[in-house]
């Protein structure tokens, strides 16, 4: 007799295969390589991102590829991370500009904070205000007096709406001074003009001015950390000099797409924090960076607080990019 239904052998064979399928589905995370989308070109931060990836390979047992996606003030990389599968295998590197500044500058931004699950802060870093040695200014108080006597003086930064620009707007609002942001394509051209006296003030990274701190070509007046920093022990913070409103630290961190399973988020957050605390990563960080592995809730709170504070000064001072 001919039969068209499943045979006993077929049924038993299918049942025998079920445990194998189940075991494959239950393989612990991660069971394949991971990817970290880094929204900048190669550089000092890229070195730290790759150091974290190397530590995660040891901790998680899987390779992590760092995928450089520079452009559009980090928005290209951020969008790619936000749209990635919600499985924990693709993570995104974000910065202050990504989540605290861009939403206030761009009306059609291709992502929202709610698209991400913040995992861990990597580092925060202060900025510095320096003056050309050609001006007889040695303190922040003297700089304020000079700015008030000469409204409209320029300060050089890497761009409109950049972190140094925001720091100076916070400083100007609190000190009651009006200065003009002069945007450059990079910090080295600012230094060149500062050394020759073509521009009076520089606002930017500590690492850029640090080699010239004792060279006599510029004077560092203040740093934007809450307190003095180890690389510049003789330089006061804005807060110490009587201008707490100018306290500002930009930051970088790592996120996953929102909707990633909770156990995966916990595993990733713990592993990244452990990597950031490691001597291996610490040894590769810039001397002015403060590695600070705040995890999920604390990192989220920092993002929201900065977005609110910086959004307010952007609106009040009419800043655009």
VOMAR-512979 format. One line per field, with one value per residue: x, y, z of N, C-alpha, C in turn. Coordinates in steps of 0.2 Angstrom, whole numbers, padded with zeros to 4 digits. Example, Ala and Ser with C-alpha at 12.3 -4.5 7.8 and 13.67 -1.06 7.14 Angstrom:
n.x = (0066, 0064)
n.y = (-0028, -0011)
n.z = (0039, 0035)
ca.x = (0062, 0068)
ca.y = (-0022, -0005)
ca.z = (0039, 0036)
c.x = (0066, 0064)
c.y = (-0016, 0000)
c.z = (0039, 0039)
//
This chain:
n.x = (0004, 0002, 0009, 0006, 0009, 0020, 0033, 0037, 0050, 0054, 0047, 0053, 0066, 0066, 0062, 0073, 0082, 0078, 0083, 0096, 0094, 0089, 0099, 0108, 0101, 0102, 0115, 0127, 0129, 0143, 0142, 0149, 0158, 0159, 0155, 0160, 0155, 0163, 0163, 0172, 0187, 0203, 0213, 0218, 0208, 0203, 0213, 0211, 0198, 0201, 0209, 0200, 0192, 0201, 0203, 0190, 0189, 0197, 0189, 0176, 0178, 0177, 0181, 0181, 0177, 0183, 0174, 0177, 0167, 0167, 0160, 0147, 0147, 0147, 0135, 0133, 0139, 0132, 0118, 0120, 0123, 0111, 0102, 0105, 0104, 0095, 0103, 0115, 0127, 0132, 0138, 0139, 0149, 0149, 0148, 0148, 0144, 0136, 0124, 0121, 0122, 0120, 0105, 0100, 0104, 0101, 0087, 0082, 0087, 0094, 0091, 0087, 0089, 0082, 0083, 0094, 0103, 0112, 0128, 0141, 0150, 0166, 0177, 0179, 0183, 0192, 0192, 0203, 0207, 0217, 0229, 0237, 0254, 0258, 0249, 0247, 0241, 0238, 0230, 0213, 0205, 0210, 0209, 0195, 0193, 0199, 0192, 0179, 0183, 0186, 0175, 0169, 0180, 0190, 0189, 0197, 0191, 0187, 0175, 0158, 0146, 0154, 0161, 0171, 0167, 0154, 0158, 0164, 0154, 0146, 0155, 0155, 0142, 0141, 0151, 0148, 0153, 0156, 0162, 0168, 0166, 0178, 0179, 0189, 0198, 0202, 0214, 0228, 0230, 0224, 0233, 0244, 0240, 0238, 0250, 0257, 0249, 0238, 0226, 0218, 0214, 0213, 0202, 0200, 0206, 0215, 0226, 0231, 0237, 0245, 0259, 0264, 0264, 0274, 0282, 0282, 0275, 0262, 0249, 0241, 0225, 0214, 0206, 0192, 0188, 0180, 0189, 0207, 0218, 0229, 0239, 0241, 0245, 0247, 0237, 0222, 0205, 0190, 0180, 0187, 0193, 0182, 0172, 0161, 0151, 0156, 0161, 0164, 0164, 0168, 0163, 0165, 0158, 0150, 0136, 0122, 0110, 0093, 0082, 0089, 0091, 0090, 0099, 0110, 0113, 0118, 0128, 0137, 0139, 0145, 0157, 0163, 0165, 0174, 0185, 0188, 0193, 0205, 0223, 0228, 0220, 0220, 0234, 0234, 0227, 0224, 0234, 0226, 0213, 0200, 0197, 0182, 0172, 0157, 0142, 0126, 0113, 0119, 0127, 0117, 0110, 0120, 0120, 0107, 0107, 0117, 0112, 0101, 0106, 0115, 0107, 0099, 0109, 0112, 0100, 0097, 0109, 0108, 0115, 0121, 0125)
n.y = (-0006, 0011, 0026, 0043, 0051, 0056, 0045, 0033, 0033, 0046, 0055, 0051, 0055, 0068, 0072, 0069, 0078, 0090, 0093, 0097, 0108, 0117, 0117, 0125, 0137, 0141, 0144, 0153, 0171, 0180, 0172, 0174, 0185, 0203, 0220, 0237, 0252, 0266, 0283, 0292, 0297, 0288, 0290, 0297, 0294, 0283, 0273, 0270, 0265, 0253, 0247, 0244, 0235, 0225, 0220, 0216, 0205, 0196, 0195, 0192, 0182, 0183, 0191, 0208, 0220, 0236, 0248, 0261, 0275, 0289, 0306, 0319, 0325, 0315, 0309, 0299, 0287, 0286, 0284, 0272, 0263, 0264, 0259, 0246, 0227, 0222, 0214, 0214, 0212, 0222, 0238, 0255, 0269, 0284, 0302, 0318, 0327, 0319, 0315, 0325, 0337, 0337, 0334, 0347, 0355, 0350, 0349, 0338, 0326, 0309, 0300, 0296, 0299, 0289, 0279, 0271, 0261, 0265, 0260, 0261, 0274, 0280, 0289, 0306, 0323, 0338, 0355, 0368, 0386, 0397, 0410, 0422, 0424, 0437, 0446, 0455, 0446, 0437, 0430, 0423, 0433, 0444, 0442, 0442, 0456, 0461, 0457, 0463, 0476, 0476, 0472, 0459, 0452, 0439, 0421, 0406, 0390, 0373, 0374, 0380, 0377, 0367, 0358, 0366, 0379, 0379, 0378, 0391, 0399, 0396, 0401, 0415, 0419, 0418, 0426, 0438, 0443, 0447, 0438, 0432, 0418, 0410, 0399, 0386, 0374, 0362, 0361, 0364, 0375, 0385, 0387, 0391, 0404, 0409, 0410, 0419, 0430, 0434, 0430, 0432, 0422, 0405, 0391, 0375, 0358, 0351, 0343, 0348, 0361, 0357, 0353, 0366, 0373, 0377, 0384, 0397, 0403, 0404, 0406, 0397, 0399, 0394, 0378, 0368, 0358, 0352, 0353, 0357, 0349, 0334, 0335, 0349, 0356, 0369, 0377, 0385, 0379, 0384, 0385, 0387, 0399, 0408, 0406, 0396, 0392, 0389, 0377, 0362, 0346, 0336, 0320, 0303, 0287, 0271, 0263, 0252, 0246, 0251, 0240, 0229, 0213, 0212, 0203, 0203, 0216, 0218, 0210, 0215, 0229, 0227, 0220, 0230, 0240, 0234, 0233, 0246, 0250, 0243, 0241, 0240, 0248, 0260, 0264, 0268, 0279, 0297, 0309, 0319, 0314, 0308, 0292, 0284, 0273, 0274, 0265, 0259, 0266, 0277, 0283, 0286, 0296, 0306, 0309, 0314, 0325, 0333, 0336, 0343, 0355, 0360, 0362, 0372, 0383, 0384, 0388, 0400, 0408, 0408, 0399, 0392, 0380)
n.z = (0000, -0004, 0004, 0009, 0020, 0034, 0038, 0051, 0053, 0048, 0057, 0069, 0066, 0064, 0077, 0084, 0080, 0085, 0099, 0095, 0087, 0097, 0106, 0098, 0097, 0110, 0113, 0122, 0123, 0119, 0103, 0091, 0080, 0086, 0082, 0083, 0080, 0075, 0075, 0070, 0061, 0060, 0075, 0091, 0099, 0092, 0095, 0108, 0107, 0100, 0109, 0119, 0112, 0110, 0123, 0126, 0118, 0125, 0136, 0132, 0123, 0109, 0094, 0091, 0079, 0075, 0067, 0057, 0054, 0049, 0049, 0046, 0058, 0068, 0065, 0055, 0059, 0071, 0066, 0059, 0070, 0077, 0069, 0068, 0070, 0085, 0094, 0101, 0094, 0087, 0091, 0096, 0096, 0105, 0107, 0116, 0106, 0098, 0106, 0115, 0109, 0095, 0093, 0096, 0086, 0073, 0064, 0057, 0062, 0061, 0071, 0088, 0106, 0112, 0104, 0108, 0119, 0132, 0137, 0143, 0150, 0143, 0144, 0150, 0147, 0150, 0144, 0138, 0141, 0132, 0130, 0119, 0120, 0117, 0123, 0138, 0148, 0162, 0170, 0173, 0177, 0172, 0159, 0157, 0160, 0150, 0139, 0142, 0140, 0127, 0117, 0107, 0103, 0096, 0098, 0095, 0089, 0085, 0078, 0074, 0086, 0092, 0106, 0112, 0108, 0115, 0128, 0129, 0127, 0138, 0148, 0144, 0146, 0160, 0164, 0159, 0146, 0129, 0116, 0100, 0091, 0082, 0069, 0065, 0054, 0062, 0076, 0076, 0066, 0073, 0084, 0077, 0072, 0085, 0090, 0083, 0086, 0079, 0082, 0098, 0108, 0112, 0112, 0117, 0116, 0130, 0127, 0116, 0119, 0129, 0127, 0125, 0137, 0145, 0136, 0133, 0122, 0123, 0135, 0147, 0154, 0161, 0165, 0161, 0169, 0184, 0195, 0197, 0186, 0184, 0173, 0172, 0184, 0189, 0184, 0186, 0188, 0179, 0189, 0201, 0198, 0199, 0190, 0189, 0180, 0168, 0169, 0161, 0153, 0140, 0133, 0129, 0125, 0125, 0116, 0114, 0102, 0106, 0114, 0113, 0121, 0139, 0147, 0138, 0137, 0151, 0151, 0142, 0146, 0159, 0154, 0146, 0155, 0164, 0155, 0152, 0165, 0165, 0165, 0153, 0144, 0150, 0149, 0136, 0134, 0132, 0141, 0147, 0148, 0158, 0162, 0165, 0169, 0170, 0172, 0165, 0170, 0176, 0166, 0157, 0164, 0164, 0150, 0148, 0157, 0152, 0139, 0142, 0149, 0140, 0129, 0133, 0134, 0121, 0115, 0122, 0119, 0105, 0097, 0082, 0069)
ca.x = (0000, 0006, 0007, 0009, 0010, 0026, 0034, 0039, 0057, 0055, 0045, 0058, 0072, 0064, 0062, 0080, 0086, 0076, 0088, 0102, 0092, 0088, 0106, 0111, 0098, 0103, 0122, 0128, 0131, 0142, 0145, 0151, 0162, 0156, 0157, 0160, 0155, 0167, 0160, 0177, 0193, 0208, 0216, 0220, 0202, 0203, 0218, 0207, 0192, 0204, 0212, 0194, 0190, 0206, 0201, 0184, 0191, 0199, 0184, 0170, 0180, 0175, 0184, 0177, 0180, 0181, 0172, 0177, 0162, 0167, 0156, 0141, 0147, 0146, 0128, 0133, 0140, 0126, 0112, 0121, 0122, 0104, 0098, 0108, 0100, 0095, 0106, 0121, 0133, 0134, 0138, 0140, 0153, 0145, 0151, 0144, 0140, 0131, 0118, 0119, 0122, 0116, 0098, 0098, 0106, 0099, 0080, 0080, 0092, 0091, 0091, 0085, 0092, 0078, 0085, 0100, 0103, 0119, 0131, 0146, 0155, 0173, 0181, 0177, 0189, 0191, 0195, 0207, 0207, 0223, 0229, 0243, 0259, 0258, 0245, 0249, 0236, 0241, 0225, 0207, 0202, 0213, 0206, 0188, 0193, 0201, 0186, 0174, 0185, 0186, 0169, 0169, 0187, 0189, 0192, 0198, 0189, 0186, 0169, 0152, 0143, 0158, 0162, 0175, 0162, 0149, 0162, 0165, 0147, 0144, 0159, 0153, 0136, 0142, 0156, 0145, 0157, 0154, 0167, 0166, 0169, 0181, 0179, 0195, 0198, 0207, 0217, 0234, 0230, 0222, 0239, 0248, 0238, 0239, 0258, 0258, 0245, 0232, 0219, 0220, 0212, 0211, 0198, 0201, 0208, 0221, 0231, 0234, 0241, 0249, 0266, 0266, 0262, 0280, 0286, 0282, 0272, 0255, 0248, 0234, 0222, 0210, 0203, 0185, 0186, 0178, 0195, 0213, 0220, 0236, 0244, 0242, 0244, 0247, 0232, 0216, 0199, 0186, 0176, 0191, 0194, 0176, 0167, 0158, 0146, 0160, 0163, 0162, 0169, 0166, 0164, 0164, 0155, 0148, 0129, 0119, 0103, 0088, 0078, 0093, 0089, 0093, 0105, 0115, 0115, 0121, 0135, 0141, 0141, 0150, 0163, 0166, 0168, 0181, 0190, 0190, 0197, 0211, 0229, 0230, 0217, 0223, 0240, 0233, 0223, 0228, 0235, 0220, 0207, 0198, 0193, 0176, 0167, 0150, 0138, 0120, 0109, 0123, 0129, 0111, 0109, 0125, 0118, 0101, 0109, 0121, 0107, 0096, 0110, 0118, 0102, 0097, 0113, 0111, 0094, 0098, 0114, 0107, 0120, 0119, 0131)
ca.y = (0000, 0018, 0031, 0050, 0054, 0055, 0038, 0033, 0035, 0053, 0058, 0051, 0058, 0076, 0074, 0068, 0084, 0096, 0095, 0100, 0115, 0120, 0119, 0130, 0143, 0143, 0146, 0159, 0177, 0181, 0166, 0176, 0192, 0209, 0226, 0243, 0258, 0272, 0288, 0297, 0294, 0286, 0295, 0295, 0290, 0276, 0269, 0268, 0260, 0247, 0244, 0241, 0229, 0219, 0218, 0212, 0199, 0192, 0194, 0189, 0176, 0184, 0196, 0214, 0224, 0243, 0250, 0268, 0278, 0297, 0311, 0322, 0327, 0308, 0306, 0294, 0282, 0285, 0281, 0265, 0260, 0264, 0254, 0239, 0222, 0223, 0208, 0215, 0211, 0229, 0243, 0262, 0274, 0290, 0307, 0323, 0330, 0314, 0314, 0331, 0343, 0337, 0335, 0354, 0359, 0348, 0347, 0331, 0321, 0303, 0296, 0300, 0296, 0283, 0273, 0268, 0259, 0267, 0254, 0263, 0279, 0278, 0294, 0313, 0327, 0345, 0359, 0374, 0392, 0400, 0417, 0423, 0427, 0444, 0450, 0455, 0443, 0431, 0427, 0423, 0439, 0449, 0440, 0445, 0463, 0463, 0455, 0468, 0482, 0475, 0467, 0456, 0449, 0432, 0415, 0401, 0384, 0369, 0374, 0382, 0372, 0362, 0358, 0372, 0384, 0379, 0380, 0398, 0402, 0396, 0406, 0422, 0420, 0419, 0432, 0445, 0446, 0445, 0436, 0429, 0411, 0410, 0392, 0383, 0367, 0359, 0365, 0367, 0381, 0390, 0388, 0395, 0411, 0412, 0411, 0426, 0436, 0435, 0428, 0432, 0417, 0398, 0387, 0368, 0352, 0351, 0339, 0352, 0366, 0355, 0354, 0373, 0376, 0380, 0386, 0405, 0406, 0405, 0405, 0393, 0403, 0390, 0372, 0367, 0352, 0354, 0355, 0357, 0342, 0332, 0337, 0356, 0357, 0376, 0380, 0384, 0378, 0390, 0386, 0390, 0406, 0411, 0405, 0389, 0391, 0387, 0370, 0358, 0341, 0332, 0313, 0298, 0281, 0265, 0261, 0247, 0248, 0250, 0234, 0223, 0209, 0214, 0200, 0205, 0223, 0218, 0207, 0220, 0234, 0224, 0219, 0236, 0244, 0231, 0235, 0253, 0250, 0239, 0245, 0240, 0253, 0266, 0266, 0270, 0285, 0303, 0311, 0324, 0310, 0304, 0286, 0285, 0268, 0274, 0261, 0261, 0271, 0283, 0286, 0289, 0302, 0311, 0311, 0318, 0331, 0338, 0338, 0349, 0361, 0363, 0364, 0378, 0388, 0385, 0392, 0407, 0412, 0408, 0396, 0387, 0377)
ca.z = (0000, -0004, 0009, 0007, 0026, 0036, 0040, 0058, 0053, 0047, 0063, 0074, 0064, 0066, 0084, 0086, 0078, 0089, 0104, 0092, 0086, 0103, 0109, 0094, 0099, 0117, 0113, 0126, 0120, 0111, 0099, 0084, 0081, 0087, 0078, 0086, 0075, 0078, 0071, 0068, 0058, 0065, 0079, 0098, 0102, 0089, 0098, 0114, 0105, 0098, 0115, 0122, 0108, 0112, 0130, 0126, 0115, 0130, 0141, 0129, 0119, 0102, 0091, 0090, 0074, 0075, 0060, 0057, 0050, 0051, 0045, 0048, 0066, 0071, 0064, 0050, 0063, 0075, 0063, 0058, 0076, 0080, 0065, 0068, 0074, 0092, 0097, 0105, 0091, 0084, 0096, 0093, 0100, 0104, 0110, 0118, 0100, 0096, 0110, 0119, 0105, 0088, 0093, 0096, 0080, 0067, 0064, 0054, 0064, 0059, 0077, 0095, 0112, 0114, 0099, 0111, 0126, 0134, 0140, 0148, 0148, 0142, 0147, 0150, 0147, 0151, 0139, 0140, 0138, 0132, 0127, 0115, 0124, 0115, 0127, 0145, 0152, 0165, 0174, 0170, 0179, 0167, 0152, 0158, 0160, 0143, 0135, 0143, 0137, 0119, 0115, 0100, 0102, 0094, 0101, 0090, 0090, 0079, 0074, 0077, 0090, 0095, 0113, 0115, 0107, 0120, 0134, 0129, 0128, 0145, 0151, 0142, 0149, 0167, 0165, 0156, 0141, 0122, 0112, 0094, 0089, 0075, 0067, 0061, 0052, 0066, 0081, 0074, 0063, 0078, 0087, 0072, 0073, 0092, 0091, 0079, 0088, 0074, 0086, 0105, 0113, 0110, 0117, 0114, 0120, 0134, 0124, 0111, 0122, 0135, 0125, 0125, 0143, 0148, 0131, 0132, 0116, 0125, 0143, 0149, 0159, 0165, 0162, 0162, 0174, 0191, 0199, 0193, 0183, 0185, 0168, 0172, 0191, 0191, 0180, 0190, 0185, 0179, 0195, 0206, 0197, 0201, 0185, 0189, 0175, 0163, 0170, 0155, 0151, 0134, 0135, 0124, 0128, 0120, 0117, 0110, 0100, 0111, 0112, 0114, 0127, 0145, 0149, 0134, 0139, 0157, 0150, 0138, 0151, 0164, 0151, 0144, 0161, 0166, 0150, 0153, 0171, 0164, 0164, 0146, 0141, 0154, 0146, 0129, 0134, 0132, 0148, 0149, 0148, 0164, 0161, 0170, 0167, 0173, 0168, 0161, 0172, 0177, 0159, 0154, 0168, 0162, 0144, 0149, 0160, 0147, 0134, 0145, 0150, 0134, 0125, 0136, 0132, 0114, 0114, 0125, 0116, 0098, 0093, 0077, 0066)
c.x = (0004, 0004, 0010, 0010, 0018, 0027, 0037, 0046, 0058, 0053, 0051, 0065, 0072, 0065, 0069, 0084, 0084, 0081, 0094, 0100, 0092, 0094, 0109, 0108, 0100, 0111, 0123, 0131, 0138, 0145, 0148, 0155, 0157, 0159, 0156, 0160, 0158, 0166, 0165, 0182, 0198, 0211, 0217, 0214, 0201, 0207, 0214, 0202, 0195, 0207, 0206, 0192, 0195, 0204, 0195, 0185, 0193, 0193, 0178, 0172, 0178, 0179, 0179, 0181, 0178, 0180, 0172, 0172, 0161, 0162, 0150, 0141, 0145, 0139, 0128, 0134, 0134, 0120, 0113, 0120, 0115, 0100, 0100, 0104, 0101, 0097, 0112, 0127, 0136, 0133, 0140, 0144, 0150, 0149, 0146, 0140, 0135, 0124, 0116, 0119, 0118, 0109, 0096, 0100, 0103, 0091, 0078, 0085, 0090, 0091, 0089, 0089, 0088, 0080, 0091, 0099, 0111, 0121, 0136, 0149, 0162, 0177, 0177, 0184, 0188, 0194, 0199, 0206, 0214, 0223, 0236, 0248, 0260, 0254, 0247, 0244, 0239, 0236, 0218, 0203, 0204, 0210, 0199, 0188, 0195, 0195, 0181, 0176, 0186, 0181, 0170, 0176, 0185, 0192, 0192, 0195, 0188, 0180, 0163, 0149, 0147, 0158, 0166, 0171, 0157, 0152, 0162, 0159, 0145, 0148, 0157, 0147, 0137, 0146, 0153, 0150, 0155, 0160, 0164, 0170, 0172, 0183, 0185, 0194, 0203, 0211, 0224, 0234, 0228, 0229, 0244, 0246, 0238, 0246, 0260, 0254, 0239, 0226, 0222, 0219, 0211, 0207, 0198, 0204, 0215, 0227, 0235, 0239, 0246, 0257, 0269, 0266, 0268, 0284, 0286, 0278, 0264, 0254, 0241, 0231, 0218, 0208, 0196, 0183, 0184, 0184, 0201, 0215, 0227, 0241, 0245, 0241, 0244, 0242, 0226, 0210, 0195, 0182, 0181, 0193, 0188, 0171, 0164, 0154, 0150, 0163, 0160, 0167, 0165, 0167, 0163, 0162, 0153, 0140, 0128, 0112, 0098, 0084, 0082, 0091, 0093, 0099, 0111, 0118, 0120, 0128, 0140, 0143, 0146, 0157, 0167, 0169, 0174, 0186, 0193, 0194, 0204, 0217, 0230, 0226, 0219, 0229, 0240, 0229, 0227, 0228, 0229, 0214, 0206, 0194, 0188, 0171, 0160, 0145, 0131, 0116, 0113, 0125, 0123, 0109, 0113, 0122, 0112, 0103, 0112, 0116, 0103, 0100, 0113, 0113, 0099, 0102, 0113, 0105, 0095, 0103, 0113, 0112, 0117, 0125, 0130)
c.y = (0006, 0023, 0038, 0053, 0053, 0048, 0039, 0035, 0042, 0057, 0058, 0054, 0066, 0077, 0073, 0075, 0090, 0098, 0099, 0107, 0119, 0122, 0125, 0137, 0146, 0144, 0152, 0165, 0178, 0174, 0167, 0183, 0198, 0215, 0232, 0249, 0264, 0278, 0294, 0293, 0291, 0291, 0293, 0291, 0283, 0271, 0266, 0263, 0253, 0243, 0241, 0235, 0223, 0216, 0214, 0206, 0194, 0190, 0190, 0183, 0177, 0191, 0202, 0218, 0231, 0245, 0258, 0271, 0286, 0300, 0313, 0323, 0321, 0305, 0300, 0287, 0280, 0282, 0274, 0261, 0259, 0259, 0247, 0234, 0223, 0216, 0208, 0214, 0217, 0234, 0249, 0265, 0281, 0296, 0313, 0326, 0325, 0315, 0320, 0337, 0343, 0337, 0342, 0358, 0357, 0346, 0340, 0326, 0314, 0298, 0300, 0296, 0289, 0277, 0269, 0266, 0260, 0261, 0256, 0269, 0277, 0283, 0301, 0317, 0334, 0349, 0365, 0380, 0395, 0406, 0418, 0426, 0435, 0449, 0450, 0452, 0437, 0427, 0427, 0430, 0445, 0448, 0443, 0453, 0465, 0462, 0461, 0475, 0482, 0470, 0465, 0453, 0442, 0427, 0409, 0394, 0380, 0369, 0377, 0376, 0366, 0363, 0364, 0378, 0385, 0381, 0388, 0402, 0402, 0401, 0413, 0424, 0422, 0425, 0439, 0448, 0443, 0444, 0433, 0423, 0412, 0402, 0391, 0376, 0363, 0364, 0368, 0373, 0387, 0392, 0392, 0403, 0414, 0414, 0418, 0432, 0438, 0434, 0428, 0426, 0410, 0394, 0380, 0363, 0353, 0348, 0344, 0358, 0363, 0355, 0361, 0376, 0379, 0383, 0394, 0407, 0407, 0404, 0402, 0396, 0399, 0383, 0371, 0361, 0355, 0357, 0355, 0349, 0341, 0335, 0344, 0358, 0364, 0380, 0379, 0382, 0384, 0391, 0389, 0397, 0410, 0411, 0398, 0387, 0388, 0380, 0365, 0352, 0337, 0325, 0309, 0291, 0276, 0264, 0255, 0249, 0247, 0244, 0228, 0220, 0211, 0210, 0201, 0212, 0223, 0215, 0212, 0226, 0232, 0223, 0225, 0240, 0241, 0232, 0242, 0254, 0247, 0244, 0245, 0246, 0260, 0268, 0269, 0277, 0292, 0306, 0316, 0320, 0307, 0298, 0285, 0280, 0268, 0270, 0263, 0267, 0278, 0287, 0289, 0295, 0307, 0314, 0316, 0325, 0336, 0340, 0344, 0355, 0364, 0365, 0371, 0384, 0389, 0389, 0399, 0411, 0412, 0405, 0392, 0385, 0378)
c.z = (0000, 0001, 0008, 0014, 0028, 0039, 0047, 0058, 0053, 0053, 0068, 0073, 0066, 0073, 0087, 0085, 0082, 0095, 0101, 0090, 0092, 0106, 0105, 0096, 0106, 0118, 0117, 0122, 0123, 0108, 0092, 0085, 0082, 0083, 0082, 0081, 0078, 0073, 0069, 0064, 0063, 0069, 0086, 0101, 0099, 0092, 0105, 0112, 0103, 0104, 0119, 0119, 0109, 0119, 0130, 0122, 0120, 0135, 0138, 0125, 0112, 0100, 0090, 0085, 0075, 0068, 0060, 0052, 0051, 0046, 0048, 0055, 0070, 0069, 0059, 0054, 0068, 0072, 0061, 0064, 0078, 0075, 0064, 0072, 0081, 0096, 0101, 0101, 0087, 0089, 0093, 0098, 0099, 0108, 0112, 0112, 0098, 0099, 0113, 0115, 0098, 0088, 0093, 0090, 0074, 0067, 0062, 0056, 0063, 0065, 0083, 0100, 0113, 0109, 0102, 0118, 0129, 0139, 0146, 0145, 0148, 0146, 0146, 0150, 0147, 0144, 0142, 0137, 0138, 0129, 0124, 0120, 0123, 0119, 0134, 0150, 0155, 0169, 0171, 0171, 0174, 0160, 0152, 0157, 0153, 0138, 0135, 0140, 0130, 0117, 0108, 0098, 0100, 0098, 0096, 0093, 0084, 0075, 0078, 0080, 0093, 0103, 0116, 0114, 0113, 0127, 0135, 0130, 0135, 0149, 0150, 0145, 0156, 0168, 0163, 0150, 0134, 0118, 0106, 0093, 0082, 0074, 0063, 0059, 0056, 0071, 0080, 0071, 0068, 0082, 0083, 0073, 0080, 0093, 0088, 0081, 0084, 0077, 0094, 0109, 0109, 0115, 0113, 0119, 0124, 0131, 0119, 0114, 0127, 0133, 0125, 0131, 0146, 0142, 0130, 0126, 0118, 0133, 0143, 0155, 0164, 0161, 0165, 0166, 0180, 0195, 0194, 0191, 0183, 0180, 0169, 0180, 0193, 0188, 0184, 0185, 0184, 0186, 0200, 0205, 0197, 0195, 0184, 0183, 0169, 0164, 0164, 0154, 0145, 0136, 0129, 0128, 0122, 0122, 0113, 0107, 0105, 0109, 0112, 0121, 0133, 0147, 0145, 0136, 0146, 0156, 0147, 0142, 0156, 0160, 0149, 0150, 0164, 0161, 0151, 0160, 0170, 0163, 0157, 0142, 0144, 0151, 0139, 0129, 0135, 0139, 0151, 0149, 0155, 0162, 0167, 0168, 0171, 0169, 0167, 0164, 0173, 0171, 0156, 0157, 0165, 0155, 0144, 0152, 0156, 0142, 0136, 0146, 0144, 0129, 0127, 0134, 0125, 0112, 0116, 0121, 0108, 0094, 0088, 0073, 0059)
//
